Amino acid sequence: MAQLLFTARAGGVSNAKYASLNLGDHVGDAADLVAANREIIGNLVSQKRPVFMNQIHGDGVVEITDENNSPVTADAIVTKVKGLPLVVLVADCLPILLTSSSVVGAVHAGRKGVLNGIISKSVLAMRQLGATDLKATIGPAICEECYEVDSEMYADAVAQKPKLATTAHRHCLDLVNAVRFELEELEVEVSALKICTAHNENYFSYRRDGQTGRSAGVVVL
């Protein structure tokens, strides 16, 4: 059975706006503190070094093997290697952990990723590797009350993915609802933690705080 972990802010060594378990190495935090925080996470889940992504809000899905386990530029990673932790970093976007008996995946899904098809592409990649019993867990992420965008962006997004819609008056996007719907359409069993990162100060939130740290979703086969 796969092991899942979603981190919050507490439990690390970073300071100030990054306090304390910041796992992002691209947000202005001291490199040695980020490395120490990543070591903490690695010790929690496996003897193998966790694999992180350079996330770009794209649609790239990369298979990680024992030979190819350095940081990769992608927004989803999948693996058949047992004991190899896959990590997705977030501070409002959706961390989605995909599991099966033979393949696992970690997906970074913000507005751009959802519109670019990162969900379906990740599921397809896992099924091509032999996954037949897929389940998805959506971790802490910004809720539909907090993700307000301008009216033009709202209209464009909803035209592409109607399940993102809330109301035209507030033009907030419901990422969790849209992702849940897409996964269910792909016959993936879905559960969501229903924790809003912007509402809950125990989590990093870019929308709430601007410069801030990154939490993680971690999955290990």
Secondary structure as UniProt FT lines:
FT   STRAND          3..6
FT   HELIX           16..18
FT   TURN            19..21
FT   HELIX           31..45
FT   STRAND          53..54
FT   STRAND          61..64
FT   STRAND          72..73
FT   STRAND          76..79
FT   TURN            82..83
FT   STRAND          86..90
FT   STRAND          94..99
FT   STRAND          104..109
FT   HELIX           111..116
FT   HELIX           118..128
FT   TURN            129..130
FT   STRAND          135..138
FT   TURN            144..146
FT   HELIX           151..160
FT   HELIX           162..164
FT   TURN            168..170
FT   HELIX           175..185
FT   TURN            186..187
FT   STRAND          189..192
FT   TURN            197..199
FT   TURN            201..202
FT   HELIX           206..209
FT   STRAND          215..220
//
